[in-house]
Amino acid sequence: MSTKKDINGKLVLSDKQIDMAVQRIINKKKKYGTSTFTMRISGKEVTVIKYRELIDLDKLSPSSRRKVVRAYIKRVFLESTIKTIDNKTIIIKSTSGAKKILFVKKQRIVLYIEDLIRDGMFLRTGPDYGNELVVWHYYDCYIAFDKTILYGRINIKEIDNSYRFYDINKIKEVETSTGLNSQRVSEPH
């Protein structure tokens, strides 16, 4: 199977190659599990997911990166039950939120979305000011890239007692005063 390249020399994947890339990501996560550790950030003990490169996104064209991420999100939500810390079962109805996942760091984070949802800390619930039938639930999550810890906010949309993953945003680097220790490896979910 041949692979095309864009004008910048980045790989442009076919639909079949995207499916194969997603399966490789899933297989790697099953094989290695997810490493997590706890630490104190802003006075709270939090669980931090440790990032491990599952696919070299830098080799892919922007379009192929977005397609791989979108296909991964679909697969992971369709093939497993993902629950929040407060026992809400999260589903996905569409990947329209994935259209917002444009920059590479966010794409890398989303490859751990099921782990971030499971270990995310409930922040608050709020109304949707444009649609009174919608309620938003927000969760804080943390992911470590080497010695850099990033914070993100997971947005869950509740409609008709159904909880849907919408997006992760507010991503920023956080200051840490403690070292990266207390490491444990969780079993694949």
N, C-alpha and C positions, 0 to 999 in steps of 0.2 A: 504494500500500500504506500503510495507516494504522498509526501507532505509538501504542500505549497508554502511559499514564503511571501510576506508582504514587502512593500518597497523599503522597509527598514530592516529586512532580514529576519523578521519574527515569524514563527510558525503559524500558519492558518490551518486549523484542524477541520476535518470533515465531521459530519454528525457521528459517524461510526467511531472516529478517533476521539471525539469528545466523550462518548459513552465509555470507551476503553480507558481514558484518563480518569474519569470519575470512578470506575471500578478499581483502578490502581490506588486511588486515594482511599477508598473504603477498605481495600485489602490491607494497606499499610496501617490504617487506624486499628483494624482488628488485630493485626499482628503485634503492634507495639503498645496498644492501649493509649491512654492519655495520662501524661504526667501532670500532677497537680501539687501544690503546696499551699500552706496557709501562712499568712503574715499579717501584720498590723499596718493599716493604711488609714490615715486621718482618725486614729483612735479606735478603729473597728478591725476586728479579725475577719479577714476575707480569704476566700479560696481563689487561687490564681492558677489558670491553665497555662502550662508551659508549651509554647509553640514549637513544633517540629516541622520542618519543611516536608510536605507530602507530595508536592509537585513543584517543579521549577517554573513558576508563573512568568518569570522574566523572559523566558524563551518564547512565550506565546504572544501573538498579536493581541492588541486590546480587545478586539471582537471575540477572539477565541477564549481569552481569560474570562470575559463576562459570561460566555456560553458555558464554560466548564463550571464556573461558580453557580450559575443558575441551575444547571443540570444536577450538580451536587446537592444543592438545597432541596430540590424536588425529590431526589432519591432518598436522602436521609430522612425527610419527613414522611415519605410514603412507606418506607421500609422499617421504621422503628417508632416506638412510642416515646415521645419526649415530654417529660414532666418538669414543671418548675419546682422550686424548693417548697412552695406552698400547694403542691399537688394539682396544679392546673395542667391538663393534657393539651399540648400545643400542636396545632395542625398548620398546614399551609393550603390555601385555596388557589393561589396563583403565585407566580414569581414576579409580579409587577414591582414589588419592593426591590427585587434584585437589579432592576434597571438603575437604581440609585447607587449601586455598588461599583463605582467607577475607578477609584484609586486603588493601587496595588495593595497597600497595607490593609485596607478594609477587606479586600478580596481574600487576603491571607487569613484575617480574623474570622471571616465567615466560614472558612473550611473547618472551624471548630465550633460552629454555632450550637450544635446539639449539646456539647459539653458546657458551653457558656450559659445556655439556658438552664441546664440541670444544676449548675453551681452558682447561678446568679442570685444576688440578694435582692429581695423585694424592696423597692424604693417607695412607690406610691401608686395610687389609682387616680385617674382624672377623667373628666368628661370630654367628649368631642364636641366642640362648640358649634360645629357645622351640622352635626347629625346627632340628635338626642338618643338614637337607638344604639350608638356606639360608645363603649367605655374603653379607655386606654389603661394598660397596666405596664409599669416601668420597672425594670430590674437593672441593678448595677452589676457589671461583670469586669473581670480583670484577666489579662493575658500577658505573659512574659515573652519577650523576644530578647534572648540572651539576658543581659542585666537591665534591660529597659522594660518597665511595666506600663502597659496601656490600660486605660479605663474606657469602657464603652457602656452605653445605655441601650438595653434591649427594649424594643417597643412591641407590645403584644396588644392586638386589637380584639376586643370582645364584642361579638355580635350574636344575639340570640343564644346566649350561653355557650358559644363556641369561641375558643381562644386561638387566634391566628398570629403566627409570626409575621411581623410587618417589616421591621428594619432594625439595624443597630446603628446608632449614631452617637454624637457627642464624644467621639474618640479623641483622647488626649493622653499625653504622657503624664504620669503621676510621680510626685516626689515620694521617695521611700526613705525611712530613717533606719529600718532594720535590714539585715542582710537577707538574701534569698536562701532560706533554709527550711527545715521541717518538710523536706520533700517526701512525697509518697507517690506511688504509681497506682492509678485506679485501673480496674479491669475494664476491658472494652464494654461499652453499654450495648 
